[in-house]
């Protein structure tokens, strides 16, 4: 008699085969079902782990309560805090910043599509110019104005597209 796991398994399979083809088929089906179930559970666990690692940042809800003010309700990590600042006659980069109670007057606002927050900020009288190096943002501005998501006084606001924004 041979020794080892495969020899034992062969002996058991031979004993099962002596019971008839129905017993062999039943054991094969049950074994296959157990393997498929274990594989499915492992795959779903892997997918859940992967999803948790690559989950998209939460959506931001923008609320406008009074003309010239807007708040974003959810706090985003890793944003540089700017509190009680007044910006006048300067370029202000919005990406990766969290502005709280800031005022903007005669400024150029530059936004390229990154995360930002503005809480209790306001725009004072004067021209505010919007610039972007992101083609998709620039293309969306006429649509925002068409559907009424831009302020009424935004007609005096200029949209500046930098020359290198449409490089191929």
Steps between C-alpha positions, in 0.01 A plus 500: 500500500636840403545776754418871463197723459439426132506124560245541781282722279521243219390223736206709623396588144516132406280409799252773397498377140405153621176656638394599148506798266235695699725521806795622289280763332361620835847540654626680187205744504531575872878549470455732200235704682728543802791614278281747309356642824846540657634667185203738484541602863872563449432706185233712670727560798779613265263733310374658822855553624599655166191725494574630851855590396400684179168653608430837341495808721155590629288729288481864603170677544511870416237724658447866419305679772549866409641670191877486516525219754539127453579220738621148440373268770757223518855533631773366273837386633835656409370845402702809598291717734454870419292684761373863506717604204421787264615458142515813286679554167676164506491149354343246738553130432195309626620140457600322823385787726226535764383863519302607808345849531714647220418792272588534132515834316654572159670160500591235250372165621698209356343152519625184328260236635654403835327479837409825676256638755351843557303561818337838569711670233371801306570692187514877537416753231755498223608268225586140574673321212491120472787316333555132448752277328243218492317479164197322648441775755527774237257313272247463785472873580254591218282205604498613864393847392232358267335285768512782755765365736710815471409818685304769319786748528745251347453668163774746591732217598756407237610149414867492407640194328880491530682450168651167603168356623431316174840342435479165322 
